[in-house]
Amino acid sequence: MKQNVADAVVIREPGDGAWRQPVSNNAWSATTVLTLLAVWLMATVGLRPLLIPDEGRYASVALEMLRGNALVPTLNGLPFFHKPPLFYWIDMAAMQLFGAGPFAARAGSLLGAWVMGATLFFALRRWHGVRVAGIALAVMATSPFFFVGAQYANHDMLVAGFITAAILSLARAVDDPPKVHLGWLVTGAVACAMATLAKGLIGFVLPAMVIGPWLLAQGRWRQLVGLLHPVAWCAFLVVAAPWFVAMQLRFPEFFDYFFMEQHFRRFVQSSFNNVQPFWFFILVLPALMLPWALWIPQALRRAWSARDARIGLYVWWIVAITGFFSLPSSKLVGYVLPAVAPLCALLAMVLTHGGQRRWQWATAGSALLCLALVGAIAWQSPKSSRAAALALAAAIAPGDKVVMVEEYLYDVPFYAQLVDPVIFVSNWNDPALAHQDSWRNELLDAARFAPKNGRQVLQPIEQLGQLACGTGTTWLPVSVGRVAPVAALPGAVRVYGDKNSELWRVAARPCS
């Protein structure tokens, strides 16, 4: 069936279930488009300092693994099992190539963003034509949510990229009912495995939540059963399982901590940070997609009137992701990054038929907004301790020790390139810690898996005076709000200070 829509010929192919435009002769090659995407994302990735806590924490873990055990993530020398290792492995490889800096620390996020953009482009080019694919990629690349997320060192963008790849690969596997294409099914299973290694069980739970109900709604239950092909499951297990099994064999409490506590209990409990109402993501996702979000109402109206299976996939994909992450009380904006790709697809279909000038001007304006955001963050450097860490790196000598008081400055070990673990002093016996989600809990959790090392680096606040003595110099990087107990130490001298943090030194002295 053919019909004219605006200036394009649109073809609805039998069995395809999607509107499609033919590839124009002057279209840029996929290689050119995806190279430009990579250049656009990398151009500003090293301009701003690491933000804390996330970026400093995960960059430091990757650096520790690079210097130590490449299988066991460690935070300050203690096993750190909040997340699986794929992000750290990618960062380790980047640090080997480019050195330990902000660029390498964000390599995992960059790769996840590029995978998301590349897989969306190829899928839409097949299903809807190169024009829709190109506009969707332009919308994605210049959305502040995607652009900043691609340059933010945590696990959210990496898992979002592979979840997107998994969903699109599985959708491609069922393109020709009632057949299931085994090659694409295995590709989807491997993408699920990579997503699982990026952040855990959501790596295959979310793709299943999107593809399964979508197929059932169309009565395509035979294809749904076909997705359970044993070859695909074997491919998933070969990629995903070895690291988890290795950690369980080495640390008997690993499965309970990683799966039960960090997945199920974290999902149902309300004692974690960032408690938000159910409707949080319904407002936040459009806000983070501005100015493109202005076309969301039109895109939803068009999707409703289309009554098309492929469009239905994009709508259900958004609903499933936002609905899933709306259930727990704890909500972080990065959780809904897997919903960006289908939203960009819906927006592209509206923009495709709205005239070339409109989406090109929107792209330029949105790109300037993205650059302005990165520039503002770089200028403000919120909570960054980079300057204090660089002052520490320039002055520290072998035999010196570093002590932090009441607050973990996550970026200091990374920027100062510290080799030995930092000693943290705090009130570790505070009963309220059991009901908090904080850096103290992260270190206490890690100390479960290495109790001896934990006792060495986690010291009570009452021992601060004894710790700041001995044969070597004691260095104390501290946030501006935690200076008082450090300044009260005998012989303490302020070496550096700015609006975020200070560096103090206590010269070698005998312990009383």
C-alpha positions as CSV (number, residue, x, y, z in Angstrom):
1,M,0.0,0.0,0.0
2,K,1.3,3.5,-0.9
3,Q,0.3,6.9,0.0
4,N,1.9,10.4,-0.1
5,V,2.9,11.9,3.2
6,A,4.4,15.4,3.0
7,D,7.2,15.2,0.5
8,A,8.1,11.5,1.0
9,V,6.8,8.3,-0.4
10,V,5.9,5.9,2.4
11,I,5.5,2.2,1.9
12,R,3.8,-0.2,4.3
13,E,5.4,-3.6,3.7
14,P,3.3,-6.7,4.2
15,G,4.2,-8.4,7.5
16,D,6.6,-5.6,8.4
17,G,4.2,-3.6,10.5
18,A,6.1,-0.3,10.2
19,W,6.1,2.8,8.0
20,R,9.1,2.9,5.8
21,Q,10.8,5.4,3.6
22,P,13.3,4.5,0.9
23,V,16.9,5.4,1.3
24,S,17.7,8.6,-0.7
25,N,20.7,8.6,-3.1
26,N,22.4,11.4,-1.3
27,A,22.2,10.0,2.2
28,W,25.4,10.0,4.2
29,S,26.8,6.6,4.9
30,A,26.3,4.9,8.3
31,T,30.0,5.1,8.9
32,T,30.0,8.9,8.4
33,V,27.0,9.4,10.7
34,L,28.3,7.2,13.5
35,T,31.7,8.7,13.3
36,L,30.2,12.1,13.7
37,L,28.2,10.9,16.7
38,A,31.5,9.6,18.3
39,V,33.3,12.9,17.6
40,W,30.4,15.0,18.9
41,L,30.3,13.0,22.2
42,M,34.0,12.9,22.7
43,A,34.7,16.5,21.9
44,T,33.8,17.8,25.3
45,V,34.2,14.7,27.5
46,G,37.4,15.8,29.2
47,L,36.5,19.5,29.7
48,R,35.1,19.3,33.2
49,P,36.3,17.7,36.4
50,L,34.8,14.5,37.8
51,L,31.6,15.0,39.7
52,I,31.2,13.4,43.1
53,P,30.2,11.0,44.4
54,D,29.5,8.9,41.3
55,E,32.3,9.9,38.9
56,G,35.0,10.0,41.5
57,R,33.9,6.6,43.0
58,Y,33.7,4.7,39.8
59,A,36.9,6.2,38.3
60,S,38.8,5.3,41.5
61,V,37.5,1.7,41.4
62,A,38.6,1.3,37.8
63,L,42.1,2.7,38.6
64,E,42.4,0.3,41.6
65,M,41.5,-2.7,39.4
66,L,44.0,-1.6,36.8
67,R,46.8,-1.6,39.5
68,G,45.6,-4.7,41.3
69,N,43.1,-7.5,40.6
70,A,41.3,-7.0,37.3
71,L,38.4,-9.3,38.3
72,V,37.5,-7.9,41.8
73,P,36.2,-4.3,41.9
74,T,37.7,-2.6,44.9
75,L,36.9,0.7,46.6
76,N,39.8,2.0,48.8
77,G,41.2,-1.6,48.8
78,L,38.0,-3.2,49.8
79,P,35.8,-5.5,47.6
80,F,33.1,-3.3,46.1
81,F,30.1,-5.2,44.7
82,H,27.5,-2.6,44.2
83,K,27.8,-3.0,40.5
84,P,29.3,-5.7,38.1
85,P,32.6,-5.0,36.4
86,L,31.9,-4.2,32.7
87,F,32.1,-0.4,33.2
88,Y,35.4,-0.8,35.1
89,W,36.9,-3.1,32.4
90,I,36.1,-0.5,29.7
91,D,37.6,2.3,31.7
92,M,40.7,0.2,32.5
93,A,41.3,-0.4,28.8
94,A,40.9,3.4,28.2
95,M,43.3,4.2,31.0
96,Q,45.9,1.9,29.5
97,L,45.6,3.7,26.2
98,F,45.1,7.3,27.3
99,G,46.2,7.5,30.9
100,A,44.1,7.9,34.0
101,G,42.2,11.1,33.3
102,P,38.6,12.2,33.0
103,F,38.4,11.1,29.4
104,A,39.3,7.5,30.3
105,A,37.1,7.6,33.4
106,R,34.1,8.2,31.1
107,A,34.9,5.7,28.4
108,G,32.2,3.2,29.6
109,S,29.5,5.8,29.3
110,L,30.8,7.0,25.9
111,L,30.7,3.5,24.6
112,G,27.2,2.9,26.0
113,A,25.9,6.1,24.3
114,W,27.5,5.2,21.0
115,V,26.0,1.7,21.1
116,M,22.6,3.2,21.8
117,G,22.9,5.6,18.9
118,A,24.3,3.1,16.5
119,T,21.7,0.4,17.1
120,L,18.8,2.8,16.9
121,F,20.1,4.2,13.6
122,F,20.5,0.8,12.0
123,A,17.1,-0.4,13.2
124,L,15.2,2.7,12.1
125,R,17.0,2.7,8.8
126,R,15.7,-0.8,8.1
127,W,12.2,-0.2,9.5
128,H,11.5,3.4,8.5
129,G,14.2,4.6,6.2
130,V,17.3,6.6,6.4
131,R,15.6,10.0,6.9
132,V,13.8,8.9,10.1
133,A,16.9,7.2,11.3
134,G,19.0,10.3,10.8
135,I,16.6,12.6,12.5
136,A,16.1,10.2,15.4
137,L,19.9,10.1,15.9
138,A,20.1,13.9,15.7
139,V,17.3,14.2,18.3
140,M,19.1,11.7,20.6
141,A,22.6,13.2,20.2
142,T,21.4,16.7,21.0
143,S,19.1,15.9,23.9
144,P,20.6,17.2,27.1
145,F,19.7,13.9,28.9
146,F,21.6,11.8,26.4
147,F,24.5,14.2,25.9
148,V,25.3,14.7,29.5
149,G,24.7,11.1,30.4
150,A,27.2,10.0,27.7
151,Q,29.8,12.1,29.5
152,Y,28.9,11.1,33.1
153,A,31.0,8.3,34.6
154,N,28.5,5.9,36.0
155,H,26.9,2.6,34.9
156,D,23.5,4.0,33.7
157,M,24.4,4.9,30.1
158,L,26.4,1.7,29.6
159,V,23.5,-0.5,30.6
160,A,21.0,1.7,28.7
161,G,23.1,1.3,25.5
162,F,23.1,-2.5,25.8
163,I,19.5,-2.8,26.8
164,T,18.6,-0.7,23.7
165,A,20.8,-3.0,21.6
166,A,19.1,-6.1,23.1
167,I,15.5,-4.9,22.5
168,L,16.2,-3.9,18.9
169,S,18.0,-7.1,18.2
170,L,15.2,-9.2,19.6
171,A,12.7,-7.2,17.7
172,R,14.7,-7.8,14.6
173,A,14.7,-11.5,15.4
174,V,10.9,-11.6,15.1
175,D,10.6,-9.5,12.0
176,D,9.2,-12.3,9.9
177,P,6.4,-14.1,11.7
178,P,6.2,-16.9,12.6
179,K,9.9,-17.3,12.2
180,V,12.6,-16.4,14.8
181,H,15.9,-15.4,13.3
182,L,18.5,-17.3,15.3
183,G,21.4,-15.0,14.5
184,W,19.6,-11.9,15.7
185,L,18.2,-13.8,18.7
186,V,21.8,-14.7,19.8
187,T,22.9,-11.1,19.2
188,G,20.1,-10.0,21.5
189,A,21.1,-12.6,24.1
190,V,24.7,-11.4,24.0
191,A,23.5,-7.8,24.4
192,C,21.4,-8.9,27.4
193,A,24.6,-10.5,28.9
194,M,26.6,-7.3,28.4
195,A,23.8,-5.3,30.0
196,T,23.8,-7.7,32.9
197,L,27.6,-7.3,33.3
198,A,27.0,-3.6,33.2
199,K,24.4,-3.3,36.0
200,G,22.9,-6.6,37.0
201,L,19.6,-8.4,36.5
202,I,17.8,-5.5,34.7
203,G,20.1,-6.3,31.8
204,F,17.7,-9.1,30.8
205,V,14.6,-8.3,32.8
206,L,13.9,-5.1,31.0
207,P,14.3,-6.4,27.4
208,A,12.0,-9.3,28.4
209,M,9.4,-6.9,29.8
210,V,9.4,-4.9,26.6
211,I,9.5,-7.7,24.0
212,G,7.4,-10.3,25.8
213,P,4.1,-8.3,26.3
214,W,4.5,-6.7,22.9
215,L,4.5,-10.1,21.2
216,L,1.6,-11.4,23.4
217,A,-0.5,-8.3,22.6
218,Q,-0.4,-9.3,19.0
219,G,-1.0,-13.0,19.6
220,R,2.5,-14.0,18.5
221,W,3.0,-16.5,21.3
222,R,4.8,-18.9,19.1
223,Q,7.6,-16.4,18.5
224,L,7.7,-15.6,22.2
225,V,8.4,-19.3,22.8
226,G,10.9,-19.3,20.0
227,L,12.9,-16.6,21.9
228,L,13.7,-19.2,24.6
229,H,15.9,-21.1,22.1
230,P,18.6,-23.0,24.2
231,V,21.3,-21.6,21.9
232,A,20.5,-18.1,22.9
233,W,20.4,-19.0,26.6
234,C,23.8,-20.7,26.3
235,A,25.2,-17.6,24.6
236,F,23.9,-15.5,27.5
237,L,25.4,-17.7,30.1
238,V,28.7,-18.0,28.4
239,V,29.1,-14.2,28.4
240,A,27.4,-13.3,31.7
241,A,27.9,-16.1,34.1
242,P,31.6,-16.6,34.6
243,W,32.3,-13.4,36.6
244,F,29.4,-14.0,38.9
245,V,30.4,-17.6,39.5
246,A,34.0,-16.6,40.1
247,M,33.0,-14.0,42.7
248,Q,30.7,-16.4,44.5
249,L,33.4,-19.0,44.7
250,R,35.8,-16.5,46.2
251,F,33.3,-14.6,48.4
252,P,30.5,-16.9,49.8
253,E,28.3,-14.0,50.7
254,F,28.4,-12.5,47.2
255,F,25.1,-13.8,45.8
256,D,23.1,-12.8,48.8
257,Y,24.6,-9.3,48.8
258,F,24.6,-8.6,45.1
259,F,21.3,-10.2,44.1
260,M,19.2,-10.1,47.2
261,E,20.3,-6.9,48.8
262,Q,21.4,-4.7,45.9
263,H,18.5,-5.8,43.7
264,F,15.4,-7.1,45.5
265,R,15.7,-5.4,48.8
266,R,16.9,-2.1,47.2
267,F,13.9,-2.3,44.9
268,V,11.2,-2.7,47.6
269,Q,12.7,-0.7,50.5
270,S,12.4,3.0,51.0
271,S,15.6,3.5,53.1
272,F,17.8,4.4,50.2
273,N,18.6,7.9,48.9
274,N,16.6,10.0,46.4
275,V,13.1,9.0,47.5
276,Q,10.6,10.5,45.0
277,P,6.9,10.2,44.2
278,F,5.5,7.7,41.7
279,W,5.1,10.3,39.0
280,F,8.7,11.5,39.2
281,F,9.9,10.1,35.8
282,I,6.7,11.2,34.0
283,L,7.8,14.8,34.6
284,V,11.6,14.4,34.6
285,L,12.0,12.5,31.3
286,P,10.3,15.2,29.1
287,A,12.1,18.0,31.1
288,L,15.5,16.4,30.3
289,M,14.6,16.0,26.6
290,L,13.9,19.7,26.0
291,P,13.6,21.3,23.6
292,W,12.6,18.1,21.7
293,A,10.0,17.4,24.4
294,L,7.8,20.1,22.8
295,W,6.9,17.6,20.1
296,I,6.0,14.8,22.5
297,P,2.2,15.5,22.6
298,Q,2.1,15.5,18.8
299,A,4.2,12.3,18.7
300,L,1.8,10.5,21.1
301,R,-1.2,11.6,19.1
302,R,0.4,10.3,15.9
303,A,1.4,7.0,17.6
304,W,-2.2,6.5,18.8
305,S,-3.7,7.1,15.3
306,A,-1.1,4.9,13.6
307,R,-2.3,1.7,15.2
308,D,1.0,0.1,14.0
309,A,2.8,-2.8,15.6
310,R,6.2,-1.2,15.4
311,I,4.9,2.1,16.8
312,G,3.3,0.1,19.5
313,L,6.7,-1.3,20.4
314,Y,8.1,2.1,20.9
315,V,5.2,3.3,23.1
316,W,5.2,0.1,25.2
317,W,9.0,0.3,25.6
318,I,8.7,3.8,27.1
319,V,5.8,2.7,29.4
320,A,7.5,-0.4,30.5
321,I,10.8,1.3,31.4
322,T,9.3,4.3,33.2
323,G,6.7,2.2,34.9
324,F,9.2,-0.3,36.2
325,F,11.5,2.3,37.7
326,S,8.5,4.3,39.1
327,L,7.6,1.4,41.4
328,P,10.5,1.7,44.0
329,S,10.7,4.7,46.2
330,S,14.4,5.4,45.3
331,K,14.6,7.1,41.9
332,L,17.6,8.5,40.0
333,V,17.2,10.2,36.7
334,G,19.7,7.9,34.9
335,Y,17.4,4.9,35.5
336,V,15.2,5.9,32.6
337,L,17.9,6.3,30.0
338,P,16.8,3.1,28.3
339,A,13.6,4.9,27.4
340,V,15.4,7.6,25.3
341,A,15.8,5.5,22.1
342,P,12.1,4.8,21.6
343,L,11.1,8.3,22.5
344,C,13.6,9.6,19.9
345,A,12.0,7.2,17.3
346,L,8.5,8.6,17.9
347,L,9.8,12.2,17.8
348,A,11.6,11.6,14.5
349,M,8.4,10.4,12.8
350,V,6.7,13.6,13.7
351,L,9.7,15.8,12.7
352,T,10.2,13.9,9.4
353,H,6.8,15.1,8.1
354,G,7.1,18.6,9.6
355,G,9.6,20.1,7.1
356,Q,13.3,20.1,7.1
357,R,13.9,23.6,8.5
358,R,12.1,22.9,11.7
359,W,14.1,20.0,12.9
360,Q,17.4,21.5,11.7
361,W,16.9,24.6,13.7
362,A,15.8,22.6,16.7
363,T,19.0,20.5,16.4
364,A,21.2,23.6,16.3
365,G,19.5,25.1,19.3
366,S,19.5,21.9,21.3
367,A,23.2,21.3,20.5
368,L,24.1,24.8,21.9
369,L,22.1,24.0,25.0
370,C,24.1,20.8,25.5
371,L,27.4,22.6,25.1
372,A,26.2,25.3,27.5
373,L,25.3,22.7,30.1
374,V,28.7,21.1,30.0
375,G,30.4,24.5,30.1
376,A,28.4,25.5,33.1
377,I,29.2,22.3,35.0
378,A,32.9,22.8,34.1
379,W,32.9,26.4,35.3
380,Q,31.1,25.6,38.6
381,S,32.8,22.3,39.3
382,P,30.3,21.4,42.0
383,K,31.8,19.6,45.0
384,S,35.0,18.9,43.0
385,S,38.2,18.3,45.1
386,R,40.4,18.2,42.1
387,A,42.6,21.1,43.1
388,A,43.2,19.8,46.6
389,A,44.0,16.4,45.1
390,L,46.5,17.8,42.7
391,A,48.1,19.7,45.6
392,L,48.3,16.5,47.5
393,A,49.8,14.6,44.5
394,A,52.5,17.3,44.2
395,A,53.6,17.1,47.9
396,I,53.0,13.5,49.1
397,A,56.1,11.3,49.6
398,P,56.6,7.6,50.2
399,G,55.7,6.7,53.7
400,D,53.2,9.4,54.1
401,K,49.6,8.5,54.9
402,V,46.3,10.1,53.9
403,V,43.4,10.4,56.3
404,M,39.8,11.6,55.5
405,V,37.5,12.8,58.2
406,E,33.7,12.3,58.3
407,E,33.3,12.6,54.5
408,Y,34.7,10.5,51.6
409,L,36.1,12.8,48.9
410,Y,35.7,10.3,46.1
411,D,37.8,12.1,43.5
412,V,40.9,12.6,45.6
413,P,42.3,9.1,45.2
414,F,41.9,9.3,41.5
415,Y,43.3,12.8,40.9
416,A,46.1,12.3,43.4
417,Q,46.9,8.9,41.9
418,L,47.1,7.4,45.4
419,V,48.6,3.9,45.6
420,D,47.8,3.0,49.2
421,P,44.3,3.0,50.7
422,V,43.1,6.1,52.5
423,I,42.2,5.9,56.3
424,F,38.7,7.1,57.0
425,V,37.7,8.2,60.5
426,S,34.0,8.4,61.4
427,N,31.5,7.3,64.0
428,W,31.2,3.8,62.6
429,N,29.2,2.6,65.6
430,D,26.3,5.0,64.9
431,P,23.1,2.8,64.9
432,A,21.5,5.2,62.4
433,L,24.0,3.9,59.7
434,A,21.9,0.8,59.3
435,H,19.0,3.0,57.9
436,Q,21.1,5.2,55.6
437,D,22.3,4.9,52.1
438,S,25.7,6.8,52.2
439,W,29.4,6.5,51.6
440,R,29.8,5.0,55.1
441,N,27.5,2.1,54.2
442,E,29.4,1.5,51.0
443,L,32.6,1.1,52.9
444,L,31.0,-0.9,55.7
445,D,29.5,-3.2,53.0
446,A,32.8,-3.6,51.3
447,A,34.5,-4.4,54.7
448,R,32.2,-7.4,55.0
449,F,34.2,-9.2,52.3
450,A,37.7,-8.2,53.7
451,P,37.2,-7.7,57.5
452,K,40.9,-7.4,58.3
453,N,41.5,-4.7,55.7
454,G,38.3,-3.0,56.8
455,R,39.5,-2.7,60.4
456,Q,42.7,-1.1,59.1
457,V,41.2,1.6,57.0
458,L,37.9,2.3,58.8
459,Q,38.9,3.9,62.1
460,P,36.8,5.5,64.8
461,I,36.8,9.3,65.1
462,E,38.3,9.1,68.5
463,Q,41.5,7.8,67.0
464,L,42.1,10.8,64.8
465,G,44.8,12.2,67.0
466,Q,46.7,8.9,67.1
467,L,46.4,8.5,63.4
468,A,47.9,11.9,62.7
469,C,51.3,11.0,64.1
470,G,54.2,8.7,63.4
471,T,57.3,8.8,61.2
472,G,55.7,10.1,58.0
473,T,53.6,13.2,57.2
474,T,49.9,12.9,57.5
475,W,47.8,14.5,54.8
476,L,44.2,15.4,55.5
477,P,42.0,16.4,52.5
478,V,38.7,17.5,53.9
479,S,35.5,19.2,52.7
480,V,35.0,22.8,53.9
481,G,32.2,21.7,56.3
482,R,34.4,19.2,58.1
483,V,37.5,21.3,58.9
484,A,37.1,21.8,62.6
485,P,38.4,18.4,63.9
486,V,41.3,18.6,61.5
487,A,42.3,22.2,62.4
488,A,42.3,21.2,66.1
489,L,45.1,18.6,65.6
490,P,48.5,19.6,67.1
491,G,50.8,20.9,64.3
492,A,48.0,21.0,61.6
493,V,48.8,23.4,58.8
494,R,46.5,24.4,56.0
495,V,48.2,23.8,52.7
496,Y,45.4,24.5,50.2
497,G,41.8,25.6,50.2
498,D,39.0,26.6,47.9
499,K,35.2,26.7,48.0
500,N,34.8,23.0,48.1
501,S,37.7,21.4,49.9
502,E,40.9,22.0,51.8
503,L,44.2,20.1,52.3
504,W,45.9,20.0,55.7
505,R,49.3,18.7,56.7
506,V,50.5,17.3,60.0
507,A,54.3,16.9,60.1
508,A,55.9,13.7,61.4
509,R,55.8,13.6,65.2
510,P,56.0,10.9,67.8
511,C,52.8,9.3,69.0
512,S,51.9,9.8,72.7
